[in-house]
Amino acid sequence: ASAFRLVERAVEAGITGDAQRSTTPWQYETVTVEGPARIDLGGGWSDTPPFCIDWGGTVLNIAVLLNGSYPIQTTVRKLREPLVRCVSDGDGLTAEYRTCDEILSPPSPGDPFSIPRTALRMTGLFEPAAALAHILERAGGGIEIRTAVNLPMGSGLGTSSILAATILRALAEMMDAPVGNQGLSEQVLRLEQRMTTGGGWQDQAGGIFPGAKLLLTGPGLEQRLRVQPVSWMPGREEEFESLLLLYYTGVRRVARDLLRQVVGRYLARETACLQVLHSIKTLATEMAYAMQEGEWDHLGALLDRHWELNQVLDPNTTNAPLNTLLAAVRPFIRGAKLAGAGGGGFLILLARSQAARQELHGFLREYNAGTGAAVCGSEIAKQGLRVTRRR
């Protein structure tokens, strides 16, 4: 834990401070920001401090719609009442804050509104012991932050980071202080360090930037993203979509627990950990070439290799039920890996053919029926965050 805090302080030191306190009134009655999920094919973990600070990171990931819709949404609206209200539609929870100290207090474990409260703190509008009603009067009224996530907890699809991006973007729009994609990604990284959840930059970048892309940074505290969209050969993107299948395993996992273990091993300079992290960076680049050329057998083999390396990095990435599932679907697929940190969540499957994908779909609908596991329709998102404003 102490080693992990060193990482958090190092990242915090390398990122721009909070926005200057503003008296700009809310510019809109409502702002809604919708975000796609993201699936990571290669390079995950190389985006996580301190490895990326030492060596730079390389990740191949894709922004995706699930069952034809954006699964992550934030709506910020102006209120007449002089208060701040946070609402979580998925949990049916509501909290109202009538003092600055309530908003600025450190998040407690399990606080469902830790992300929006931290985002509010980062606006620079609120200060300890100040009169919240006075601040909101100058801003034009109270506000409500309403969030909705149509994904299971522990999905491995970058949910919390992309949700943070939608909240930060919505607040920026409300304050007429738009932020670019690069800056927004940095803000999310800093928000997560403030919350002590850690993590890297690939989750939010996967949802902020559209489509399939290679994301790269160089060494250094300031992790400047370079975004290289996959240069598909004609027809390759549609072919890839016809072979891709996402399956929610019904197994939940907590990425933070895995993150602490991997970061701890890196800080201890374990040889196996260092070798794996460098290897998966190379795999991400090779995967991008395989995708654009339509080399599906090679891409499947690279997915399998990545999954093997993830297990070297952390044996808790897998478990007996997941191993049994992967063995059962092997006849239908070219390759597979779990999304995100592993240990559960969504399984990314690359079918041998369109016909094999249909058979696999039917097989998985019956597999573990009644356990919460489910096949999920997916398509590549052609845009990142989608913003709707109403005056």
Sequence and secondary structure as in RCSB ss.txt:
>XXXX:A:sequence
ASAFRLVERAVEAGITGDAQRSTTPWQYETVTVEGPARIDLGGGWSDTPPFCIDWGGTVLNIAVLLNGSYPIQTT
VRKLREPLVRCVSDGDGLTAEYRTCDEILSPPSPGDPFSIPRTALRMTGLFEPAAALAHILERAGGGIEIRTAVN
LPMGSGLGTSSILAATILRALAEMMDAPVGNQGLSEQVLRLEQRMTTGGGWQDQAGGIFPGAKLLLTGPGLEQRL
RVQPVSWMPGREEEFESLLLLYYTGVRRVARDLLRQVVGRYLARETACLQVLHSIKTLATEMAYAMQEGEWDHLG
ALLDRHWELNQVLDPNTTNAPLNTLLAAVRPFIRGAKLAGAGGGGFLILLARSQAARQELHGFLREYNAGTGAAV
CGSEIAKQGLRVTRRR
>XXXX:A:secstr
 HHHHHHHHHHHHTS             SEEEEEE EEEEEE TTTTSTTHHHHH  EEEEEEEEETTB  EEEE
EEEESSSSEEEEETTTTEEEEE SHHHHHS   TT TTHHHHHHHHHTT   TT  HHHHHHHHTSEEEEEEEE 
S TT SS HHHHHHHHHHHHHHHHTT    HHHHHHHHHHHHHHTT    SHHHHHHHS SEEEEE  SSSS   
EEEE    TTHHHHHHHHEEEEE S    HHHHHHHHHHHHHTT HHHHHHHHHHHHHHHHHHHHHHHT HHHHH
HHHHHHHHHHHHH GGG  HHHHHHHHHHGGGEEEEEESTT SSSEEEEEESSHHHHHHHHHHHHHTTTTTT EE
E EEE SSS EEEEE 
